Amino acid sequence: MKKTLGLVALLGLLAACGGGDNSGGNTAPSAPNTVAGLITDIGSGARLAGVTVRVVGSSRTTTTDSRGEFILQNLPAGLVKLDFEKAGYAPGHGIAESASSAQTVVVALKKEGSEQGYNPTQARTLFQHTEAGPYAVIFQPNSLDTTDTNLRVVVTPLDPTKEDTALPGDLVAGGASPTPLAPVTFAEFSILDSQNRRINLKPGSSAMVELPIPPELRSRYRIGDKIHCYAYNPQTGRWEDFVEGTVERSSVDGTTPVLRASIRHFSWYGGAPAVQDQECLDIVVRNRFGPLEGAVVTARPGLRAVTNRLGQASITIEKGVPVNFTATKTYTDTFVDANGNLIPKPGAKVIDIGRVEERDLIGLDGKNYSRTPGPCPSGSSQSVRTAATNPLPIRVAPAPEGFFQATALLQPGGVAFVQLEKGIPNADGDLENAEPASGANITITDNAGKTATLSELSPGIYMANNLTVEPGKRYTLSIDADGNGSVDGSGSAFAVGNVAWSNLVNGGSYSAASLTATWSDSVASQPGYSALYQVTFQRNGGSGVSDFAVYVGSERSFEPRAQTSPPTPLAPGTYTVTLNAFSGAFSGSGLNITDNITGVGMQGQIYSIQSVNPITITLTGP
């Protein structure tokens, strides 16, 4: 969704859902062999009604209700694989265990890419362009298992640095001893015939795909590097079909670093190296009243675990990198009263969710310490990771029923502001009848592990008082919008660097025909940092096509030319020149605003802007 720059309002009329559940050891019903689920839109956080839910390998189906929820009962014991379908969205998949107590599936669906026609008798490259670069599929003639010549191809990009919750299943490989995978870049490939049936490759055939390396990971993966690639198999609920891809330059634009690999089956596909260096982390899950037994915890990158009667579990994660955790707990035949207690009511259900984002593990030293939770699998070779609090706490509470919009501004050398609103989304995703959302708990953390709590200055306006935003640092925002103790949404962005002209000075005179404007960014070499720059040349008093030039892009140089065909030098005269730098929720040549704060019932943007004082220069003729 494209948005205009400014403090925009989000989705959500807050419906009070109580504050939590009964304490650990709680005796509320939780039906065996039951899977409950909550389906949302990864972009907006909106709960999705009307999603078809299918149990793989059986005839069982159901549909999400108006709250985006579903429940399946009396399932066979063991791993349950689920498919999710809704018009306009890429196929979704999830897994859960059918066991002695109910489990939860929380799935985010991604809106699909645009359809493109394809005749499979031809060699063809089709791609979906994004701010990260083109996601491409390269077909060989007669490689698809169909005689239909009127196919539709849909490529849905997914950047796991922003949208990892939309990846299907657990991101692990292997069977009895699974290995966590570190996500790099992904896409979903759907090939549909004229009867809307999914088409795949012929046995023994393959196609090539090119998936851009996200800007934040480009310092880690260089041209020529090898990356393991996997396809998601909905039949087994696992990432399989391992091949090795190579980081190369895009065949579409010739510049973007992409992961190029062979694909043998069209579905979700991407690069994710197996995690070699693992360690063990102890966690404890709590609700409003205390430790919570039977909560399922999933780590990325990492495995999953279930808490014991003390709410504790130990989980294998990747060593030395930030990790995101999600904890869920389902209660059936109960509802939450006004005091946050679980009250028996046949047919009711409560889904608790809690998230701890990467901020809680950034900068930790990984030293061993005395611990009491159980060992991680094959624990002898794993060190034990020290968290800021041992064990690392995850707070769960019912997901908010309504919609929130957050807009966060990082001011380099200054402070961090957040505007939080609640309201009802219109067809464009903007809020109608928006009102300030007071009482939220909001924290912001930099990539050195320093955390600040934002205080509410006025209704819905929050500021970090004890944190000075430093250029080049990455900041992660965590928002408990309804103040019930669990994180509802989060997002992160770099604070832009100090930007200055390299070869232009106020009052200077330059040749219009030979001028290349250049500028510097103090943190341009910071690993993972990326920024967009906007430069304008406007002749004072001029209004013609030869009196104006504009640039938006990631390069730090620009040849100002009139938008003629072919481009020509600007007309001689006195010009006002501006330079701005942007990072975070910006994309494209038009500086479109994109959501990079996501969660259940929440969307929003976190961004940073740096402006250079306008200068006046003179452009001369030949």
N, C-alpha and C positions, 0 to 999 in steps of 0.2 A: 504494500500500500504506500503510495506517495503522500507525503505530508508537507505542509509549508513550515518554514522555520518559525519558531516561537514557542511559547508555552501552550502546548496543545492539550486538550482535555481527552481523557480515556473513557473506556467502558466501565460502568459499573454501579449499580445501585446496591449498596451494602445491605445484605440481609443478615440480621443477627443470627449467629449459629451457635451461641454459647461459647464457653471458653475452653473446653477440653473434655477429658474423659475421666473415669474413675482411676484410682491409683494402681500402681503395679500390683500384680496378684489379683487384678480385678476379675470378678466372676460373671461379668456380663456375657450373654450368649455370643458365641462366634461359631456359626454352623460349620461342621466338617464338610469337606468335598465341595466347597463353594468358592467361586471367584467373583469378586465385585470389581467394577472398573469405572474410571473417569476419563473421558476423552475431551481434549481441548485442541484449539488451534494454536500452533507454535508461534504464529506471528502476533496474535492479539491476546492469547490467553483465554479467549471465550470458550465456554463449554459448548460442545457440539451435539445438538440433538439430531436424531435420525441417522446415526451412523449404524450401518449393518455390521453386526458382530458374528463371526462364524468360528465354530470350534473345528480346527483342522482335523480331518480324518473321521468326521462324524457328520450327521445331518443337523446337529444342534445349531440354531441361530437365535439371535435376539437383536433388539434395536435400542440404542441409547434413548433415554427419556428427555424431557425438556431441560433437565439439569445436566445433560451430557453423561448420565450414569447408566449402568446396566448391572445385572446380577445373573449369574448362572449357578444353579444348584444341582446337587445329586450327580456330580461329575465322577468319572472313574478316577481312582487314585493315580497319582503320578504327574508328569509334566503335561500341562495343558498349553497347546499352541493356539493362538487366536489370530484371525485376520480381521482387519477393519476397513470398510469401504464407505466412501461418501463422495458423491459427485463433486468434481472440482478439486479433489485432493489426491495426492499420491497414495498408493496402497500403504496401509499401516499394519504392523504386526506386533504381537506381544506374547509373553510367556508368564506362567505362574504355576505353582505347585498345588495340586488338589490333595490336601492333607487333612490333618485332624482339626484344623481351624481354618476359617475363611482367610483368603489372601486377596491382595489388591493389585490391579493393573492400572497404572497411570500412564496414559499414552498421549503424546502430542502429534497431531497430523500436520503435514506440510502441504500448502496449496501447490498444485501441480504446475509444471511449466507449460508453455504454450504448445499447442499441437502443430506438427509440421507434416505435410504429405510426403510419401515416399513410395516409389516403384521399386520393389526388391530385385528386379532384373538389372538394376543399375548400381554402379559404384557411387557412393555418395557420402559426404560429410555433413552431418546435421549438428547444430549446436544451440545452446541456450546461453545468451550473454548475461553476465552479472558484473558487479563492481570488482569482483576478484578475478574476472577474466572469463573466457568461454569454456563451458562444459560441453564436450563434443563426443559424438559417437561416429565411427568411421565404418561404413558397411562395405562389404565385398558383394558383388552381384551373385544372386541366386544362393545366398547363404541362409535365408530364413525358411522355416518349415511351413510354407504356404504357397498356394498358386494365385492368391489374391494380389492384384497389382495396385490396389488402392488402399495403401496402409497409412496409418497415422502414428507418428512417433512423438512421444512426450518425454523430455528430459527434465527431471526435477532436481536442481542443485541443492546441496546441503553442506553448510560450513559448520563443522563440529565445534569450532571455537565459539560459536554463537548459538547453535541449534542442536546440541548433542542429544537433548531429550526427545527429538523426533526420530532418532535412529531406532530401528526395530530390535526387540529382544535385548539380551545381555551382550555387551561387546566383549565376548570371550571366544576362544577357539579351543578345540580339543574336547575329549569326552569325560572320562572318569576323573581326570586331573586337569581341569580347564586352566587355560592361561589367559590372563587379561590382555586386551589389545589397546594400543594407544591410538586414538582416532586422529587422522590427518585430513582426508578429503573424501567426500561421498556424493553419490547421485543415485536417483532411482530412474530406471529405464523401462518405459512401457511401450510395447509395440502392439497396436490394435488393428484388426482387419475391419472390413466394411460391415461386418455383423457385430462389431464391438467385442470380439473375442481376442484374448491375449495371444500373441504369436511369439515364438521363440526361435532360437537358432536350430538348424538341422544338426543331428548327431555328427560330431566330428568337426563342425564348423565353428568359427569364432569371429569376433569383431574387435576393433580397437576402440578404446575410450581414452579420453584425455580429461583429467580432473584438475583444476587449478589448485596449487598449494596456497592455502590461506595466507594473507599477508603477515599475520602474526607468527607463522611457522617457517617463513622463507629463510630466516637466518639459520634454521636447524636443518633444513633439507636443501641441498645444493644440486645444481645440474650434474647429472651422472649418478646420483645416489640411487640405490635400490630400496624399494619399499614393498613390504608384503601386502598383497591384496586379497580380499575375501568378498564372496557374494553371500547374501542372506538366503537361507533355505527355509521357506515357510513350513515345509513338511516336517523338518526336524527341529525347527526353532533355534538353529545355530548358524553361525558364520562359518562357511565352508568354501570348498573349491579354491584352495590356495594357489595363487600364482605370484610371480615377482614382477613388479613394474619398475619403471625407470623415470627419474625426473628429467624432463626435456623441455625445450621451448615449444609453445603451442604451435600446431600446424595451421591454426586459424588466424592468429594475429602475429605470430613470429616472435613474440616477446614474453608473454606470460609463462612463468615456470609451471608446468603441469606434470601430473603423474600419468604417464602413458603405459597402458597395460592391455593385455588380451582378456577378453571376456567370453565365457562359454555359455552363459545363461543370463537372460535379462531379468533383473529384479533390483533390489538395493545392492549397490556395489561400491567398494571404496578401498582406500589405502589405510592400513592400520597395523604397524609392526607389532609383533608379539613382545610383551613386556619382559625383558630379560632380568632387570634388577628389581626385585620385589622386596617388600617389607611388610610387617604386620602392624596394624593399628587397632587399638582397643577403643571401643565406642560404648556409649550408654544412651539409650533412647528413653526420653521422659515425656509425659504429658503434663497436664496442669497439676496433677496431684502427686506425681512421683515416677519412679522407674516403670517401664512398660514391657511386659512379657509378650513374646510372639510377634514382635514387629519385624518386618522384612527390610533389610538395609542393602541397598545396591550402591556400589562405588564405580566411578569412572575417572581414570582407568583403575579397574579392580574387579573383584568378584562380588558375591552377595553373601549375606549371613542372616541368621534369625536370632533375636535376643532371647536370653534365658529369663528365669523368673526374677532376676535382679535388674532386668533391662539391659544386660551387658552382652556384647558379642565382640569377636575379634575377626578382622577382615583383611584379606591380602590386597595390597594396593601397589602401584608403581612407586619405586623409591625415588625420593628427591624431587618430585614434581607436585604441583597443585592437584588436588583431587576433589571431585564433587560427590556428595552423598545424598541419597534420597531414602527416607524411611517412611513406610506405610503400615497402616493397621486398619483392619475392617471389623466392624461389629454388625451382626445381623439381629433382626427382631428387637431392635432398640432404637431410641432417638435421644437427642441431647436436650435436656430441659434448660430453663433460663439460668440455672446455676452451674451449667456445665456437667451435670450428672447424666449418666446413661440410665434411661428408664425403659423397662421392657415394653415393647409394642410389636405384636406380630406383623411381619411384612416390612418393617422399617429397617433402615441400615444407616450406618455412620462410616464415612471414609476419612481417616486421619492421614495427613501428609505433613512431612517435615523435611526441610532441605538445609544442608550446610554446604555452602559454596567454597571454592578454592581458597578464599581469604584466610580460613582458619588453619591452613597448613603451610602457607607461604612463609619461607624463611626459617623453618624449623630445622633443628640440627640433627634429628634422627638418632640420638644417643639411646643406648639401652637404659632401662629403668626397671625397678621392681614392680611386678604386675600380678594381678590376680585373675583376670578373665582367661578363658581357655586358649589353648595354642591355635595358631593359624595352621592350615594344612602344610605338611612337610616343613614345620617350623624351624628345624635345625639350621637351615641355610638362610633364614630370614632374620634380619635385625628387627628390633621393635622400635617403631617410630614414636617420638615424643610429641604429643600434641600440646597446644597452649594450656589445656586443662586435661588432666588424665582421670578417667578415660574421656575421649572427645564427646561432648554432649550433642545430641540431636533432639530438638523439641518438636513434637508433633501436635497438631490440632486440626479440627475440621477445616477443609479448604473453604475460602470465602465463596459465598453464593453469587455475589454481584461482580461489578467490574470497576477497575481502578486504572487511572492513567497517571504515569509518573514522567516528569521531565526534569532532568538533572543537568546542571551546568557546572563544569570545572573551569575555574578562572585561574590560569597559571600565575603563580605569585600571590594569589588571593585565596578565596574560600570556595567551598562547594555548596551550591544551593539545590534544593529539590522542591518542585511544586507537585503536590499529590491531590488528585481530584477523583470524585466518584460520580457516576451517572449512568445513563442508558445509551448504548451505542446506536448510531444510525447506520444506514446502508453503507456509508463510506468508512465506518469504523470510528468516527469522531463522536464525542459525547454530546448528547442533548441534555439540557437542564443540568449541566455539570455544577457540582458544588464542592467546596473544599473538603478534603478528607483529613479530619483531625484525629489525634490520638495514635498515630502510627509510630512504630519503633523502627528507626532507620539508622543503619551504620554504614560507614565507608572505610575501606581498608586499602592501603597502598601495597605495592609489590615487595615491600620490605617487611610487611606484617604489622605496620602501625595502624591501629583502628581508632576511629573517632565516632562518637554518637552525635547525631544531628538533633538539635533542639528546635521546637516549633516556635517561630517568631510571631506568626499570625496564623489564623486558620488555614491549614493546608500548605503553608510555606515553612520549609525547614532549612537550617544552616548548620554546617559543621564549624563549631567555634574553636576547637583546639587542633585544627589541622590546616596547615598551609599547603596548597596545591603546588607541587613541584613539577616543572616542565620535564617531560620524558618518562614520568612514572605512570604506571598503570593503576587505575583505581577501580575497585569493585564495590558496587552498591548493593546492599541487602535490605529488603523492605518487608516488614511485617505490617501490612496495610491496615488490618483490623485490630492490631494490638493484642492478639491472643497468644503470642509467644512463638509462632512458627513463621518461617520465611515464606512469603507469598510470591515474591518476584525478585529478580536480581539482574544485574547487567554490569558491564565494565567497559572502560575506554581509557586511552592514553591522554594525558594532558599534553597539549601541543607545546612545541618548543618555542624558544625566543627566535622570532623571524626578523630578518633585516635584509635590506638591499645590499648586494655585493658590488654592483657596478653603476648604480644610479644614485645621484645626490640631488637634493633640492636646489633648484636653480640651474642645474646642468643643461648643456646643449649637446644634442646627439643627432647623428644622421638617421633619418627615417628609413633609408634603404638598407642600412647595414646593422641596425641596432638589434642586439639580442639581450633582453633584460634577464639578469640572474639574481638570485637571492640565496640566503643561507638559512638553515634551521639548526639551532644549537643541539638538537637531539636526533638528527637525521640518521645517525649510525646506531641508535639504540636498538637492540634486538627486538624484533616484533613490532616496532613502531612504524606506523604509516599515517600519512596526512594528505589531505587535498588542499591545493592552493588555488586561490582565485585572484587574478590580476586583471585590472581594467585600465585602459587608456582612453580618456575622453577629452577631445579638443574643446577648450573653453569657448563657449558660444557656438560651437559647431553641432550640426544635427544630421549631417549626411553620412552615407555608408563609409566614406573615407575618413571620418572624424572619430571613429570608435573601434576599439579592439578589445576582446575579452579572452581570457584563458582560464580553464578549470582543469586541473590534473595533478598528478603526483610528482612530475618532474619539477626541478627548480630552475628552469630557464624557459624563456618564451620570446619568440620573434613576433612583435606586434605588427599585424597586417590587417588591412581592410577586408571585410567579408565580401569581396568581389570574386568573380570567376574568370581567370585565376586570381588568387590573392595578390594584392598590390600594396606597396608601402603606404603608410598613413600620410594624409595631407600635412604639409608643413604648418607649424603653429605652436601655440602654447597648450600643454596638456596637463590635466590633473591625473595622477597615477595612484592607484590604490593596490594594496596587497593584504590579503587575509589568509589565515591558515585554519583548517578545520580538521577535527578527528572525532571518531566515534560514530554517531548515527547519521553518516552522510554517505551518499553513493552517487555515481553517475556524473555526467558532464553538467547536469542541471542542479547539482547539490541537493538532490532529493533527500528528504528525511526518512530514514528507515528505523523500524523498531529494533532496539538492541537491549531493552529491558523486557524480560519475559517471565511468565509464571502462570499459575492457574488463576484465572480471573484478573490478569494484569498485563498491560503492555506499556511501552514507553520508550524514551530515548535518554541516553546519557551521552553528552558530547562536550567538546572543548573548542574554544575559538580564541584566536590571537589576531589582533589587527595592528598593522603598522600605520603610523600617521601618514595621511596623504601627502604626496610631494608634487611640486610643479616643475616641469621640465619643458624644454623647447626642442621640437623636432625640426630639422632643416631639410631642405630639398637636396637633389643631387649636387 
